[in-house]
Amino acid sequence: MVKSAAEIGLIGGTGLYDGKFLSNPRRVRIHTPYGSTSDDVIIGEFSGRSIAFIPRHGKEHTIPPHLVNSRANIWALKSIGVSRILAASAVGSLKNNIRPGDLAISSQFIDFTKKREYTFYNGRQVCHISVADPFCPELCQLACSTANNIGCNVHENTTYVCIEGPRFSTRAESNYYKEILRADVIGMTVVPECVLSREVEICYVSIATVTDYDVWSNEPVTSKDIIGVLKENAEKSLKLISEMIPKIPKSRNSCKCSRALEGSYV
């Protein structure tokens, strides 16, 4: 097992599959108690910071969202010293003012997944982790301020509906999420990723690129359309991440993520 090899983890979503932006990259295969990670971990440097990159769906996008082994991915990052995760993803919009090409930084999620592995605590020790505020407030604030500084249209404090996938929503479901739940964006990957990160006391922020209006808008969603928008906007997410990394403080004094397990054990 590699120890203290990286301090910041990047989880690449749809459209972000490699770590070519890292200097001195090396591929590391990390064996975990939970099976294989989505791909080898690429460890390198960026702006003087040590970075570990995992493509969530594999470098060839062969892993659908409902089969991503998030426990292995998060455990692997924790095992090499990662204390903060920047997680890129693609989402659909549930609001007229959240447009394709915009960025969304979520502060809450609503979970509609069904069959995933949600915890590291399936054994003798019981842990009830608090996810009242599931995303790291320090990283969320930094992501929003950085996006504004570089001229991105960013929506902060959004609520992310996470569905099981791999299918897209029906019109009835989409209207339910929009009109009844009043959520902002919809995706398939933030749960259980952010919950598992909290269980191992890693700060986590979701950096989502809006690719489409969900089907409430009467326009059926297709993977082809999503990939097209992502290709057009991939540089935007990468620019935000590259501008964020040097600004991330070395110490974690402004959030409670590093103390998440206090009082959580039975």
C-alpha positions as CSV (number, residue, x, y, z in Angstrom):
1,M,0.0,0.0,0.0
2,V,1.3,3.5,-0.9
3,K,1.3,5.9,2.0
4,S,1.0,9.7,1.9
5,A,1.4,9.8,-1.9
6,A,-1.2,12.4,-2.6
7,E,-3.1,15.1,-0.7
8,I,-5.8,16.0,-3.2
9,G,-8.0,13.5,-5.0
10,L,-9.7,14.1,-8.4
11,I,-12.5,11.9,-9.5
12,G,-13.1,12.4,-13.2
13,G,-16.7,12.0,-14.4
14,T,-18.1,11.8,-17.9
15,G,-15.8,13.7,-20.2
16,L,-12.8,13.7,-17.9
17,Y,-11.1,10.3,-18.2
18,D,-7.3,10.9,-17.9
19,G,-4.8,12.7,-15.8
20,K,-2.7,14.2,-18.7
21,F,-2.8,17.6,-17.0
22,L,-0.6,16.2,-14.2
23,S,3.2,16.4,-14.3
24,N,5.4,13.4,-13.4
25,P,2.4,11.1,-13.6
26,R,2.7,7.4,-12.5
27,R,0.0,4.7,-12.6
28,V,-0.6,2.8,-9.4
29,R,-2.8,-0.2,-8.9
30,I,-4.2,-0.2,-5.4
31,H,-5.7,-3.3,-4.0
32,T,-8.6,-2.7,-1.6
33,P,-10.8,-4.8,0.7
34,Y,-13.7,-3.8,-1.5
35,G,-12.5,-5.0,-4.8
36,S,-11.0,-3.1,-7.8
37,T,-11.1,0.6,-8.3
38,S,-12.6,2.0,-11.5
39,D,-9.1,2.1,-13.0
40,D,-5.5,2.5,-11.9
41,V,-4.9,5.6,-9.8
42,I,-2.7,8.2,-11.6
43,I,-0.5,10.1,-9.1
44,G,1.2,13.2,-10.1
45,E,1.7,16.9,-9.4
46,F,-0.1,20.1,-10.3
47,S,0.8,23.6,-9.1
48,G,3.1,22.2,-6.5
49,R,0.4,19.9,-5.0
50,S,0.4,16.1,-5.0
51,I,-2.7,14.8,-6.8
52,A,-4.3,11.4,-7.3
53,F,-6.7,11.0,-10.2
54,I,-9.3,8.2,-10.7
55,P,-11.7,8.1,-13.7
56,R,-15.0,7.2,-12.2
57,H,-16.3,5.3,-15.2
58,G,-12.9,3.9,-16.2
59,K,-10.6,5.5,-18.8
60,E,-12.7,4.1,-21.7
61,H,-16.1,4.8,-19.9
62,T,-16.9,1.2,-19.6
63,I,-18.5,1.3,-16.1
64,P,-22.1,2.5,-15.8
65,P,-23.0,4.7,-12.9
66,H,-24.9,2.0,-10.9
67,L,-21.9,-0.3,-11.0
68,V,-19.2,2.2,-10.0
69,N,-17.3,0.7,-7.0
70,S,-17.3,3.8,-4.9
71,R,-16.1,2.0,-1.8
72,A,-12.9,0.9,-3.6
73,N,-12.3,4.3,-5.1
74,I,-12.7,6.2,-1.9
75,W,-10.8,3.7,0.2
76,A,-7.9,3.8,-2.3
77,L,-7.7,7.6,-2.2
78,K,-7.8,7.6,1.6
79,S,-5.1,4.9,1.8
80,I,-2.6,7.1,-0.1
81,G,-3.2,10.2,2.1
82,V,-5.9,12.1,0.2
83,S,-7.8,14.5,2.5
84,R,-9.8,16.4,-0.1
85,I,-11.7,15.2,-3.2
86,L,-12.8,17.3,-6.1
87,A,-15.4,15.3,-8.0
88,A,-16.4,16.2,-11.6
89,S,-19.6,15.0,-13.1
90,A,-22.4,15.7,-15.6
91,V,-25.9,16.6,-14.5
92,G,-29.2,17.6,-16.0
93,S,-31.0,20.8,-15.1
94,L,-34.3,21.0,-13.3
95,K,-34.6,24.8,-13.5
96,N,-35.0,27.1,-16.5
97,N,-32.2,29.4,-15.3
98,I,-29.7,26.6,-14.9
99,R,-28.6,26.2,-18.5
100,P,-26.5,23.6,-20.5
101,G,-22.9,24.7,-20.2
102,D,-23.3,26.1,-16.7
103,L,-21.6,24.7,-13.6
104,A,-23.5,23.6,-10.5
105,I,-22.0,23.3,-7.0
106,S,-24.3,21.4,-4.7
107,S,-24.8,21.8,-1.0
108,Q,-27.5,19.1,-0.6
109,F,-28.6,15.9,-2.2
110,I,-31.8,13.8,-2.4
111,D,-31.1,10.1,-2.8
112,F,-33.1,8.0,-5.2
113,T,-30.5,5.2,-5.7
114,K,-31.5,1.7,-4.8
115,K,-28.8,-1.0,-4.9
116,R,-25.5,0.6,-4.0
117,E,-23.0,0.0,-1.3
118,Y,-23.5,3.0,1.0
119,T,-21.1,2.4,3.9
120,F,-17.8,1.0,5.1
121,Y,-19.5,-0.1,8.3
122,N,-21.2,-3.4,7.5
123,G,-19.3,-5.4,10.1
124,R,-19.2,-5.5,13.9
125,Q,-18.8,-1.7,14.4
126,V,-21.9,0.5,13.9
127,C,-21.5,4.0,12.7
128,H,-24.2,6.6,12.1
129,I,-22.5,9.4,10.1
130,S,-24.1,12.8,9.9
131,V,-24.7,14.0,6.4
132,A,-27.0,16.9,7.3
133,D,-24.6,19.0,5.2
134,P,-23.0,16.4,3.0
135,F,-20.5,18.5,1.0
136,C,-17.5,20.3,2.4
137,P,-18.5,24.0,2.9
138,E,-14.9,25.3,2.5
139,L,-14.4,23.5,-0.8
140,C,-17.9,24.5,-2.1
141,Q,-17.2,28.2,-1.3
142,L,-13.8,28.0,-3.0
143,A,-15.3,26.3,-6.1
144,C,-18.0,29.0,-6.4
145,S,-15.6,32.0,-5.9
146,T,-13.1,30.5,-8.3
147,A,-15.7,29.9,-10.9
148,N,-16.9,33.5,-10.6
149,N,-13.3,34.8,-10.8
150,I,-12.7,33.0,-14.1
151,G,-16.0,34.1,-15.6
152,C,-18.0,30.8,-15.4
153,N,-21.7,30.9,-15.0
154,V,-22.0,28.9,-11.7
155,H,-25.0,28.0,-9.5
156,E,-24.2,27.5,-5.8
157,N,-26.1,25.8,-3.0
158,T,-27.9,23.6,-5.5
159,T,-29.8,20.5,-4.5
160,Y,-28.7,17.4,-6.5
161,V,-31.2,14.5,-7.1
162,C,-29.2,11.3,-7.4
163,I,-31.0,8.5,-9.3
164,E,-29.9,4.9,-9.8
165,G,-29.5,4.9,-13.6
166,P,-28.4,3.9,-16.0
167,R,-31.7,4.9,-17.6
168,F,-32.8,8.5,-17.7
169,S,-36.0,9.7,-15.9
170,T,-39.6,9.4,-17.1
171,R,-41.4,12.7,-17.6
172,A,-43.5,12.0,-14.5
173,E,-40.3,11.5,-12.4
174,S,-38.6,14.5,-13.8
175,N,-41.6,16.7,-13.1
176,Y,-41.8,15.3,-9.6
177,Y,-38.2,16.2,-8.9
178,K,-38.7,19.6,-10.3
179,E,-42.1,20.6,-9.1
180,I,-42.6,18.7,-5.8
181,L,-39.0,18.3,-4.5
182,R,-37.9,21.6,-6.1
183,A,-34.4,20.2,-6.7
184,D,-32.0,21.9,-9.1
185,V,-30.0,19.3,-10.9
186,I,-30.1,15.6,-11.5
187,G,-27.4,13.0,-11.8
188,M,-26.3,9.5,-11.1
189,T,-23.0,9.5,-9.2
190,V,-22.8,11.8,-6.2
191,V,-24.3,9.1,-3.9
192,P,-22.7,7.1,-2.3
193,E,-19.4,8.8,-3.2
194,C,-19.9,11.9,-0.9
195,V,-21.2,9.7,1.9
196,L,-18.3,7.4,1.8
197,S,-15.9,10.3,1.8
198,R,-17.6,11.6,4.9
199,E,-17.2,8.2,6.6
200,V,-13.4,8.4,6.1
201,E,-13.3,12.1,7.0
202,I,-12.3,13.4,3.5
203,C,-13.6,16.8,2.4
204,Y,-15.7,16.4,-0.8
205,V,-17.1,18.8,-3.4
206,S,-19.1,18.1,-6.5
207,I,-18.2,20.1,-9.5
208,A,-21.0,19.4,-12.0
209,T,-21.3,20.5,-15.6
210,V,-24.9,21.0,-16.8
211,T,-25.3,19.1,-20.0
212,D,-29.1,19.3,-20.7
213,Y,-32.5,20.2,-19.5
214,D,-34.0,17.1,-18.0
215,V,-37.0,15.6,-19.8
216,W,-39.5,17.9,-17.9
217,S,-38.6,20.3,-20.7
218,N,-40.2,17.9,-23.3
219,E,-36.9,17.3,-24.9
220,P,-35.8,13.6,-24.5
221,V,-32.3,13.2,-23.1
222,T,-29.7,11.3,-25.2
223,S,-26.2,10.2,-24.3
224,K,-25.0,11.6,-27.7
225,D,-26.3,15.1,-26.7
226,I,-24.7,14.9,-23.3
227,I,-21.3,13.9,-24.6
228,G,-21.5,16.7,-27.2
229,V,-22.1,19.3,-24.5
230,L,-19.3,17.9,-22.3
231,K,-16.8,18.0,-25.1
232,E,-17.6,21.6,-25.6
233,N,-17.3,22.4,-21.9
234,A,-14.6,20.0,-20.7
235,E,-12.1,22.8,-20.6
236,K,-14.3,24.8,-18.3
237,S,-14.4,22.2,-15.6
238,L,-10.7,21.6,-16.0
239,K,-10.0,25.3,-15.8
240,L,-12.0,25.6,-12.6
241,I,-10.2,22.6,-11.0
242,S,-6.8,23.9,-12.1
243,E,-7.5,27.3,-10.6
244,M,-8.8,25.8,-7.4
245,I,-6.0,23.5,-6.6
246,P,-3.4,26.1,-5.6
247,K,-5.9,27.9,-3.4
248,I,-6.8,24.9,-1.3
249,P,-5.4,25.5,2.2
250,K,-2.8,23.0,3.5
251,S,-4.6,22.7,6.8
252,R,-8.3,21.9,7.4
253,N,-9.4,24.3,10.0
254,S,-12.5,25.9,8.4
255,C,-14.7,22.8,8.2
256,K,-15.6,19.8,10.4
257,C,-15.0,17.1,7.7
258,S,-11.8,15.9,9.4
259,R,-13.8,15.3,12.7
260,A,-16.8,13.7,11.1
261,L,-16.5,10.4,13.0
262,E,-16.6,12.1,16.4
263,G,-19.8,10.9,18.2
264,S,-20.8,8.7,15.3
265,Y,-20.0,5.3,16.8
266,V,-22.5,3.3,18.7
